Amino acid sequence: MQEQIFDKWFSKLTNTKLYFIAYLFIVSIFMVAILAIFNIVNKNDVSTVSINNVYNSFHEQEEYINDYFEPYIASLHALSDNTYLDEYINNTKDKQIVEDLFLTIQKSFPDIFQIRLIDIQGMEQIRIQRTFDKNVKDEIVPSSLLQDKSNRDYFQQFKKLSQGEIGLSKIDLNIEHNKIELPKKTTIRLGKVLYDTQGNRRAILVYNIYLQNFFHKLHESTFYNIYIIDNQGRYILNNTDNHGGMEGDNFNNVTLFDIYGERRANQILKQLNFYGETFYSSQITNIKNGQNLKMILELKFGHISQNINSIQNQFLYFLICIALALLPLVYFFAKTPQMMQEKLDKNKNIDETTKIPNRHRLFNDLHQQQFQHSVIVLIQVNNYTKIQNIYGHEIANKLMK
């Protein structure tokens, strides 16, 4: 039954409709194939792969942060338990040995540019300083140049630490004598409270760490531009443009709001994790220093992916326009067989000379219809061939007409 219905429906299709159906089918198959190829290309596109793996990449960066600070934390614990330092804290003895000990540790850690021992009132007792000049040795700062740090935020923060606890300061620029030190140094400080034998707080041991190498390592990411922002949306790390991060001149002027817009910037700052089209932001959980630092991983090749998508869309639009432009041509070729068939049928039933129905048409009419009350008159021209030979075809044809 279904086959009969299908055959009946198919028999009603004209050549024109069949051509259109075939054309649309071929175009559809071609479009589907192109889209499938684009889909495969996009899935393997470096930007797509990068954005799909951004979560894992973020945790890799967090592991790097842990690995970076772990040796400094271990060193701070070990130094705080040193016998000579303990003797100095309790009896103010062996200061030179402690200073030499600080120098040794500073040489072992190239990112430490200051090691300080600050008493519980905020006055520096010992400070070892690196100049970052290969021609100048690390120096022990003379007692006359030691400073009062009691008004600094990190001192007040470290002073409240529990016994055995390591504190991390806010990331800021190094300040000496109440002025920002030049050249600027993006600095974080590790601190630990030292106790005397009676359990009284006596001093705070502080490492000043210059974060240049730390930031440089983050910046080496293959697929992402990495930014670190504080809770105000200011760029602590931004090495991809002229903003320069904390050490740049636009630290307080160019913020997350200027780059991403107010709505997107608020989403980044307020949400623990946030996925954008070409970036991912999340809280840095292993730097707890009161700044609520966030790290943003932004695709380096996002613009390339967008260009590829734009080219793909333009190519699809071009194909659609070509397909539409070819419709009149398809219609012409679709109508051609029907037109030729109609012409053949006309020539088969109409006499070419007289332009009236011929004998073939007569037989068809007699076969299809009943002419019970009709008379057929046959007229024959005798010697028609001789007339053609004598008077020519033109005269003969006029005679026939």
PyMOL commands that set and color helices and strands:
alter all, ss='L'
color gray80, all
select helices_A, chain A and resi 2-11+15-43+46-52+54-80+83-91+95-108+143-145+153-159+212-219+245-247+256-260+262-270+302-325+327-349+359-368+384-391+393-400
alter helices_A, ss='H'
color red, helices_A
select strands_A, chain A and resi 112-119+124-129+139-140+167-168+172-173+175-176+179-180+186-195+201-210+224-229+235-237+273-275+279-283+294-299
alter strands_A, ss='S'
color yellow, strands_A
deselect
rebuild
show_as cartoon
